[in-house]
Amino acid sequence: MPVINLTEVNSLLSENLSIYQVLKYS
């Protein structure tokens, strides 16, 4: 079972969220 780096997951999530918001509100 691979070790999940929470900070990596968090940064990926926040990046995806910001991209999603840009696409949604543009």
C-alpha positions, 0 to 999 in steps of 0.5 A: 500500500503506497504512502499518501502524502497529505500535503501533496494531495492537498496541493493537487486538490487546491490546484484542481479547485482553482482551475475549476473555479477559473473555468466555471466563472470565466 
